[in-house]
């Protein structure tokens, strides 16, 4: 299992992968979670609220980014 989460002032990423395959990511532009797996396999759905959780983590990430910038000055 692999997870990427990060942010910048203008962008963000939240993605889960398994065995080298992306299984879910937060599409912050369209405001939804996406399961990019092909339709011929059984989907491993994430719990309800996964996208909202990703949005919350992005807000926290940006606040931490702002604090770190301030501390580095």
Secondary structure, DSSP 8 states (H G I E B T S, - for coil): -EEEEEE-SS-EEEEEEETTEEEEEEETTTTEEE--S-TTS------TTHHHHHHHHHHHHHHHHHHHHHHH-
